[in-house]
Amino acid sequence: MTATKTTPDPAVLSRRIKELAQERGAVILAHNYQRPEVQEAADFVGDSLELSRKAAVVEGRVIVFCGVLFMAETAAVLAPDKTVLLPDEGAGCPMSDMLTAEDLIDWKKQYPGRPVVLYVNTSAAAKAECDICCTSANADRVVNSLPEAEILFGPDKNLAAWIQRHTTKRIIPWDGYCHVHQGILPRDVRAARAKHPQAVVWAHPECRPEVLDLADRVLSTGGMVREAGTSAAAEVIVATECGMLYRLAKDHPEKKFFPAKETSLCPNMKKVTLPKIEIIRILKKEYPDPKPFLHFRTPLEILVATILSAQCTDKRVNMITPGLFQKYPDARAYAEVDPAELENEIRSTGFFRNKAKSIKGAARKILNDFSGEIPSTMEDLLTLPGVARKTANIVLSAAFHKAEGIAVDVHVGRVSQRLGLSAHKEPEKIERDLCRIVPRKHWGDFNFWGVSHGRAVCQARKPRCEACRLRALCPFPSA
């Protein structure tokens, strides 16, 4: 029987994700521009600063911020005692990237003595170099609160132009912009008005000045939410990212909301998807009995077996380790054995000279620095010759039942990339992405799930997509 690729039910995914969040003590925050199904799964929906403030006061110890990077950074600053997760590390903000901390430092040198006001849509590093931050809703008030006559403002030149209309101060803008709002043109607004002649127009201040000139109201996303509750208008054309329309229509089904431009979509805001979280649940169900693939009885044995498993099958390693472990029962035995003898013992695993060198070096380090005992922290394990993060993660999970990361081998890396859980090739970057998505209590299990799925179904050359239980969620072309 083969799996049929069907669209997952968003309502079912939403319920399961809420259950996972509850298990982990997590609170899900979603920006107004997120996909409808993500907004439905969230505990709170709002604008970036509103959600960051919410992160600081909610009871959850983990914050899942469905937005873009600068938003998660802001939440982490306001809630330093909580773990803030961004479901997709690749969800950045091009406008934020247009003004780096280095850019700002150089810019300030060109205008000494001028205060810097930064829009909240900037990186934490850039914020650290400014005098004060603002939102699109309070930007004019923040600028007018400063005594200086000239103000540096970044990164959005359109918001700067809007502020200039509401202050006597000279605004010196950075030449940045939001590509979504910059892409909304006057002709788009006029076309929308022609199509919906009874509608009023609300525009976000990140839009071009000539677009704002055509608007009945200029409002932040939070302002739009509030205005929808008080305005007498029955039809509204909204000049901002189209995700905003879902929130407005849900809150006010008696009114009609239309996009100024139907293609005003932020690809970064749409990177967060429910399937990424649902994938974890299915893997857990498909491979319910996580256990190490390598046979061992002691921390030293799993360390040696993992070193031997590099570029070798677990089956081959398990064939030679019973005799090896009996002959060399402790770190001293490995440290004192003649290199040629050890090489001969492990020859069938391949790369035997390097492996023997690593095992002997690790054994000597264990004797000299750790009193003959295998260290039980990531920091200490990484000091051993031949031990990188993958090996350390396996030892910590298998021998000490500790979760300090996720072991990424070729199978876990391939499966993670194909499922869209990471776009990186480097194991450490893949691990970082996975740790943002996988609940910590399953970090040790995920290696078992990934290896099992990679061997049984998601094989390198001929993946068995037709039999894959994750097929409906998988973006891999063959699925």
C-alpha positions in Angstrom: 0.0 0.0 0.0 1.4 3.4 -1.0 0.9 6.8 0.5 -1.2 9.3 -1.4 -0.1 12.9 -1.6 -2.9 15.0 -0.3 -3.0 18.5 1.2 -2.9 18.2 5.0 -5.9 19.5 6.9 -4.8 22.9 8.4 -7.3 22.5 11.2 -5.9 19.2 12.2 -2.3 20.5 11.9 -3.3 23.5 14.0 -4.7 21.3 16.8 -1.7 19.0 16.9 0.7 22.0 16.9 -1.1 23.5 19.8 -0.9 20.2 21.7 2.9 20.1 21.0 3.2 23.7 22.3 1.3 22.9 25.4 3.5 19.8 26.0 6.6 22.0 25.8 5.3 25.0 27.7 5.5 27.1 24.6 3.6 30.2 23.5 3.1 30.7 19.7 3.2 34.3 18.5 2.3 35.1 14.8 2.7 38.4 12.9 -0.2 39.8 11.1 1.5 39.0 7.8 1.8 35.2 8.5 -0.2 32.6 6.6 -3.8 32.2 7.7 -3.2 28.7 9.1 -0.2 29.9 11.1 -2.3 32.7 12.5 -4.9 30.1 13.5 -2.4 28.0 15.3 -1.0 31.0 17.3 -1.9 32.0 20.8 -1.5 35.7 19.9 -1.5 37.6 16.6 -0.2 41.1 16.2 2.5 43.5 15.0 6.1 43.0 15.7 6.5 45.2 18.8 3.2 44.2 20.2 4.2 40.5 20.0 7.6 41.2 21.5 6.0 42.9 24.4 3.7 40.0 24.7 6.7 37.6 24.8 7.9 39.5 27.9 4.7 39.1 29.9 3.3 35.7 28.9 3.8 32.7 31.3 5.3 30.3 28.7 9.1 29.6 29.1 9.5 29.1 25.4 8.3 31.6 22.7 7.8 30.4 19.1 7.9 33.6 17.1 6.3 33.1 13.7 7.7 36.1 12.0 11.1 37.2 10.7 14.5 37.3 12.4 14.6 40.9 13.7 11.2 40.3 15.5 12.6 37.2 17.3 15.7 39.2 18.2 13.5 42.0 19.7 11.5 39.5 21.6 14.7 37.9 23.0 15.9 41.4 24.2 12.6 42.1 25.9 12.3 38.6 27.4 15.9 37.6 28.2 14.8 34.8 30.6 12.9 32.9 27.9 13.9 30.8 25.0 12.8 32.5 21.7 12.6 30.2 18.7 12.2 31.3 15.0 10.6 28.3 13.1 12.6 29.1 10.0 16.0 30.7 10.4 15.9 31.7 6.8 13.0 34.1 7.4 14.9 37.4 7.3 13.9 41.0 6.4 15.6 42.5 3.4 14.9 46.0 4.7 16.5 45.2 8.0 19.5 43.9 6.1 19.9 47.2 4.2 21.2 48.9 7.4 23.8 46.9 9.3 25.5 48.0 12.5 28.6 48.7 10.5 26.7 50.9 8.1 25.2 52.8 11.0 28.5 53.4 12.7 29.9 54.8 9.4 26.8 56.9 8.8 27.0 58.5 12.3 30.6 59.5 11.6 29.3 61.5 8.6 26.8 63.3 10.7 28.4 63.8 14.2 26.2 64.9 17.0 22.9 63.9 15.2 20.7 61.5 17.2 19.7 58.2 15.5 16.2 57.0 15.4 15.8 53.4 14.1 12.7 51.8 13.0 12.0 48.6 14.9 12.6 46.7 11.7 16.3 46.5 12.2 18.7 43.9 13.6 19.6 43.8 17.3 23.1 44.8 16.4 22.0 47.9 14.6 19.6 48.8 17.4 22.5 48.8 19.9 24.1 51.6 17.9 21.1 53.9 17.9 19.7 56.5 20.4 16.1 55.4 20.3 13.8 53.0 18.4 10.3 53.6 17.1 7.4 51.8 15.4 5.5 52.9 12.4 2.7 54.0 14.7 4.8 56.2 17.0 7.6 57.3 14.7 6.5 60.9 14.5 6.1 61.2 18.2 9.5 59.7 18.9 11.2 62.1 16.5 9.4 65.1 17.9 10.4 64.1 21.5 14.1 64.8 20.7 15.5 68.3 21.2 17.9 68.2 18.2 16.9 69.9 14.9 18.3 67.2 12.6 17.7 63.5 13.0 19.2 60.4 11.3 16.4 58.0 10.5 16.6 54.4 9.1 16.3 52.1 7.5 13.0 53.0 5.7 13.1 56.1 3.5 9.4 56.0 3.0 8.6 56.0 6.7 11.1 58.8 7.0 9.3 60.8 4.3 6.0 60.3 6.2 7.6 61.5 9.4 9.0 64.6 7.6 5.4 65.6 6.9 4.7 65.7 10.6 7.7 67.5 12.0 9.6 70.7 11.6 12.9 68.9 12.2 15.1 67.9 9.3 15.0 64.1 8.7 18.1 62.6 7.2 16.9 59.2 5.8 18.8 56.0 5.1 18.1 54.8 1.6 16.2 51.6 2.6 12.8 50.3 2.0 10.4 47.3 2.3 10.3 45.7 -1.1 6.6 44.7 -0.6 5.4 48.2 0.2 7.7 49.8 -2.3 6.1 47.5 -5.0 2.7 49.0 -4.4 2.3 51.7 -7.0 -0.3 54.6 -7.5 -1.7 52.8 -10.4 -2.4 49.7 -8.2 -4.4 51.9 -5.8 -6.3 53.6 -8.6 -7.2 50.2 -10.2 -8.4 48.9 -6.8 -10.5 52.1 -6.4 -12.0 51.6 -9.8 -12.9 48.0 -9.0 -14.3 48.9 -5.5 -15.6 52.5 -5.8 -17.3 52.4 -2.4 -14.2 51.4 -0.5 -11.9 53.6 1.5 -8.1 53.2 1.3 -5.8 52.4 4.2 -2.1 52.5 3.5 0.9 51.5 5.6 3.4 54.3 6.0 6.1 52.0 4.5 4.4 52.7 1.2 5.7 55.3 -1.3 4.7 58.9 -0.6 2.7 59.0 -3.8 0.7 56.0 -2.6 0.1 57.6 0.8 -1.2 60.7 -1.1 -4.1 58.5 -2.4 -5.0 57.0 0.9 -7.9 58.0 3.2 -5.9 56.8 6.3 -2.3 56.0 6.8 -2.0 53.4 9.5 0.3 50.8 11.0 -0.9 47.2 11.1 -1.9 47.7 14.7 -3.7 50.9 13.7 -5.5 49.0 10.9 -6.8 46.5 13.5 -8.1 49.2 15.7 -9.5 51.3 12.8 -11.5 48.3 11.6 -13.3 48.2 14.9 -14.3 51.8 14.8 -14.6 52.8 11.2 -18.1 53.1 9.6 -16.6 52.0 6.2 -18.1 48.7 5.0 -15.4 48.2 2.3 -11.7 48.9 2.7 -8.8 48.7 0.2 -5.7 47.8 2.2 -2.2 48.8 0.9 0.1 46.5 2.8 1.2 42.9 2.8 -1.8 40.7 1.9 -1.6 38.6 5.0 -3.1 41.5 6.9 -6.4 40.9 5.2 -7.0 37.6 6.9 -6.7 39.1 10.3 -9.0 42.0 9.4 -11.6 39.8 7.8 -11.6 37.3 10.7 -12.1 40.1 13.3 -14.8 41.8 11.2 -16.6 39.4 8.9 -19.3 42.0 8.4 -16.9 44.1 6.4 -15.1 43.5 3.1 -11.3 44.0 2.8 -9.5 44.1 -0.6 -5.8 44.2 -1.4 -4.4 47.3 -3.1 -2.2 44.8 -5.0 -2.9 41.1 -4.9 0.8 40.1 -5.3 1.9 42.1 -2.2 3.3 39.1 -0.5 6.4 38.8 1.6 8.2 35.5 0.9 10.0 35.7 4.2 6.8 36.0 6.1 5.4 32.9 4.4 8.4 30.7 5.2 6.9 29.6 8.5 4.5 26.6 7.8 2.6 24.2 9.9 3.9 21.1 8.2 7.4 21.7 9.6 6.0 21.1 13.1 3.7 18.2 12.0 6.7 16.4 10.5 8.0 15.8 14.0 4.8 14.2 15.1 4.8 11.8 12.1 8.5 10.8 12.6 7.8 10.1 16.2 4.9 7.8 15.3 6.7 6.0 12.4 9.8 5.2 14.5 8.4 4.8 18.0 11.3 3.0 19.7 14.4 5.2 19.6 17.6 3.4 20.5 21.3 3.6 19.5 22.3 1.8 16.3 25.7 1.0 17.7 26.1 -1.6 20.4 27.7 -0.6 23.7 27.6 -1.0 27.5 29.7 1.9 28.7 30.3 5.6 27.8 33.8 4.6 26.6 32.4 1.9 24.3 29.9 4.2 22.6 32.6 6.8 22.1 35.0 4.3 20.4 32.1 2.8 18.4 31.0 6.3 17.1 34.6 7.2 16.1 34.8 3.9 14.2 31.4 4.5 12.5 32.8 7.4 10.4 32.6 6.4 6.7 31.6 2.9 7.8 28.3 1.1 8.4 27.0 0.5 11.9 26.6 -3.2 11.0 30.3 -3.5 10.3 31.3 -1.6 13.5 29.0 -3.9 15.6 30.7 -6.9 14.1 34.2 -6.0 15.4 33.4 -4.1 18.7 32.6 -7.2 20.9 36.1 -8.5 20.6 37.6 -5.0 20.6 35.8 -4.0 23.8 36.8 -7.2 25.5 40.5 -6.8 24.6 40.6 -3.0 25.5 38.2 -2.6 28.5 39.3 0.9 29.6 40.9 4.1 28.4 44.4 3.0 29.7 44.3 -0.1 27.5 43.7 2.1 24.4 46.3 4.6 25.4 49.0 2.0 25.9 48.3 -0.3 22.9 50.8 -0.3 20.1 49.3 1.8 17.2 49.9 -0.9 14.6 48.1 -3.5 16.8 45.0 -1.2 17.1 45.1 -0.4 13.4 44.9 -4.1 12.6 42.0 -4.6 15.0 39.9 -1.9 13.3 41.2 -2.2 9.7 37.8 -3.4 8.3 36.1 -0.1 9.3 38.2 1.9 6.9 40.5 4.9 7.5 41.9 2.8 10.3 45.1 4.8 10.8 43.3 8.0 11.5 40.7 6.2 13.6 43.4 4.5 15.7 45.2 7.9 16.1 41.9 9.5 17.3 41.1 6.7 19.7 44.5 6.7 21.3 44.6 10.4 21.5 41.1 10.6 23.1 42.2 7.8 25.6 45.3 9.7 26.6 43.2 12.9 27.1 40.7 11.1 29.1 43.4 9.7 31.4 45.3 12.9 31.8 42.4 15.4 32.1 39.4 13.5 33.2 40.8 10.9 35.6 40.0 8.1 33.2 36.2 8.9 32.9 34.4 9.9 29.8 33.4 13.6 30.1 29.7 14.3 30.2 29.5 17.8 28.7 29.6 19.0 25.1 32.4 21.4 26.0 34.7 18.7 27.5 33.9 16.1 24.8 34.9 18.5 22.0 38.4 18.6 23.5 39.0 15.0 22.7 40.9 14.1 19.5 38.5 12.8 16.8 35.4 14.1 18.5 33.2 16.7 16.7 29.6 17.7 17.5 28.0 14.6 15.9 30.1 12.2 18.0 29.6 14.3 21.1 25.9 14.5 20.7 25.6 10.7 20.2 27.7 10.0 23.4 25.8 12.5 25.5 22.4 11.2 24.4 23.2 7.4 24.4 25.5 7.3 27.5 24.3 10.2 29.7 20.7 10.8 28.4 21.6 14.5 27.9 20.3 16.7 25.1 22.8 19.4 24.2 22.1 19.2 20.4 21.1 16.9 17.6 23.6 14.5 15.9 23.6 15.2 12.2 25.1 12.5 10.0 24.5 12.1 6.2 21.1 10.6 6.7 19.8 13.2 9.1 21.3 15.9 6.9 19.7 14.6 3.7 16.3 14.0 5.3 16.3 17.5 6.9 17.1 19.2 3.6 14.5 17.3 1.6 11.8 17.9 4.2 12.6 21.6 4.1 13.7 21.7 7.8 17.1 23.2 6.7 18.5 24.8 3.6 22.1 24.4 4.7 24.7 21.8 3.8 27.0 22.2 6.8 26.1 19.8 9.7 26.4 22.4 12.4 24.1 24.8 10.6 21.6 21.9 10.0 21.8 21.1 13.7 21.1 24.7 14.6 18.0 24.7 12.3 16.7 21.5 13.7 17.2 22.6 17.3 14.9 25.6 16.6 12.1 23.2 15.4 12.4 20.0 17.3 11.4 20.1 21.0 14.4 19.6 23.2 13.1 16.4 24.7 13.3 14.9 21.3 16.8 16.1 20.3 18.3 12.7 21.1 15.5 10.8 19.3 15.7 12.9 16.1 19.0 11.3 15.1 17.3 7.8 15.3 14.2 9.1 13.4 16.3 10.7 10.7 18.7 7.8 10.2 15.8 5.3 10.3 13.8 7.3 7.7 16.9 7.9 5.6 17.8 4.2 5.4 14.3 2.8 5.0 12.6 5.4 2.8 14.4 8.6 2.1 17.4 7.0 0.5 20.1 9.0 -1.3 19.8 7.7 -4.9 16.3 6.3 -5.1 14.1 7.7 -2.4 10.9 5.7 -1.9 8.6 8.7 -2.0 5.5 6.7 -3.0 5.7 4.8 0.4 6.6 7.8 2.5 4.2 8.9 5.3 5.6 12.4 5.0 4.9 12.7 1.3 2.0 15.2 1.7 4.3 17.5 3.7 7.5 17.1 1.7 8.7 19.8 -0.8 11.2 17.4 -2.3 10.6 17.2 -6.1 10.3 13.4 -6.3 7.5 13.5 -3.6 
